[in-house]
């Protein structure tokens, strides 16, 4: 399995999102999130997130101001996420929803989680 998964992961591009504002990325007790925005369009048997789907993204916060995003196409390198302010809230919501019990933040500001 590791051999197959590592080959698939090599097809992904890596971007590091960063912010220079007061908004921060949270982390959770389950910080690695696999997300597929197109999963709901597939037949029920194929709606799980997997490395074979083009729309799969893997999100991993690494510091309060930096977050790794792995995606097949469209992003790579350092990306200033401040150009799209709702993105931090979207990422934080995905992280929060995939947590088991706890989330953590070093921000004194209230963290905004979007409605599901």
C-alpha positions as CSV (number, residue, x, y, z in Angstrom):
1,X,0.0,0.0,0.0
2,X,2.8,2.4,0.9
3,X,4.4,1.8,-2.5
4,X,1.2,2.6,-4.4
5,X,0.2,5.6,-2.3
6,X,3.7,7.2,-2.5
7,X,3.6,6.9,-6.3
8,X,0.2,8.6,-6.4
9,X,1.3,11.4,-4.0
10,X,4.2,12.2,-6.4
11,X,1.6,13.3,-8.9
12,X,0.4,16.0,-6.6
13,X,1.7,19.6,-6.6
14,X,2.6,21.2,-3.3
15,X,1.7,24.7,-2.2
16,X,2.3,26.4,1.0
17,X,-0.4,28.9,1.8
18,X,0.7,31.7,4.1
19,X,-1.0,34.6,5.8
20,X,0.4,37.9,7.1
21,X,-2.9,39.0,8.8
22,X,-4.3,38.4,12.2
23,X,-6.3,35.4,10.9
24,X,-4.5,32.1,11.6
25,X,-4.8,28.4,10.7
26,X,-6.1,26.2,13.4
27,X,-4.8,22.7,14.1
28,X,-6.8,19.8,15.5
29,X,-6.4,16.4,17.0
30,X,-6.7,15.1,13.4
31,X,-4.8,17.7,11.4
32,X,-4.4,15.9,8.0
33,X,-7.6,16.5,6.0
34,X,-8.4,14.8,2.7
35,X,-11.0,16.7,0.8
36,X,-12.8,16.2,-2.5
37,X,-15.2,18.9,-3.6
38,X,-16.5,16.7,-6.4
39,X,-17.1,13.5,-4.4
40,X,-20.9,14.2,-4.2
41,X,-21.2,14.1,-8.0
42,X,-20.0,10.5,-8.3
43,X,-22.1,7.4,-7.8
44,X,-22.6,6.5,-4.1
45,X,-20.1,3.7,-4.2
46,X,-17.3,6.1,-5.4
47,X,-18.0,9.1,-3.2
48,X,-15.2,8.5,-0.8
49,X,-12.0,10.6,-1.1
50,X,-9.1,8.8,-2.8
51,X,-5.8,9.5,-4.4
52,X,-7.0,8.5,-7.8
53,X,-9.5,11.4,-8.2
54,X,-8.3,14.6,-9.8
55,X,-10.3,16.7,-7.4
56,X,-8.7,15.3,-4.2
57,X,-6.8,17.8,-2.0
58,X,-4.8,17.1,1.1
59,X,-4.6,19.9,3.7
60,X,-2.1,20.0,6.6
61,X,-1.5,23.0,8.8
62,X,2.1,23.4,9.8
63,X,2.2,26.6,11.7
64,X,-0.5,29.2,12.6
65,X,0.5,31.2,9.5
66,X,1.4,28.4,7.1
67,X,-0.6,25.5,5.7
68,X,0.5,22.8,3.2
69,X,-2.0,22.0,0.4
70,X,-1.4,19.0,-2.0
71,X,-3.5,19.1,-5.1
72,X,-3.1,17.5,-8.6
73,X,-3.3,20.7,-10.6
74,X,-3.5,24.4,-10.3
75,X,-1.3,25.4,-7.4
76,X,2.3,25.1,-6.3
77,X,4.9,27.2,-4.5
78,X,4.2,29.8,-1.9
79,X,0.8,31.3,-2.1
80,X,-0.3,34.4,-0.1
81,X,-3.8,33.5,1.0
82,X,-4.5,37.0,2.1
83,X,-5.6,37.8,-1.5
84,X,-8.7,35.6,-0.9
85,X,-9.7,36.2,2.8
86,X,-12.5,33.6,3.0
87,X,-10.0,30.9,2.2
88,X,-8.6,30.8,5.7
89,X,-12.1,30.4,7.1
90,X,-12.9,27.6,4.6
91,X,-9.7,25.7,5.4
92,X,-10.3,26.2,9.2
93,X,-13.8,24.9,8.8
94,X,-12.6,21.7,6.9
95,X,-10.0,21.2,9.7
96,X,-12.6,21.7,12.4
97,X,-15.1,19.4,10.9
98,X,-12.5,16.6,10.5
99,X,-11.4,16.9,14.1
100,X,-12.2,14.1,16.6
101,X,-12.7,16.2,19.7
102,X,-10.4,19.3,19.9
103,X,-9.1,22.2,17.9
104,X,-6.3,24.5,18.8
105,X,-5.4,28.1,17.9
106,X,-2.9,30.6,19.2
107,X,-5.2,33.5,18.1
108,X,-6.9,35.7,20.6
109,X,-9.4,36.6,17.8
110,X,-12.6,34.5,17.5
111,X,-12.1,31.8,14.9
112,X,-14.9,31.8,12.2
113,X,-16.2,28.4,11.1
114,X,-18.6,28.4,8.2
115,X,-22.0,26.7,8.2
116,X,-21.9,23.2,6.8
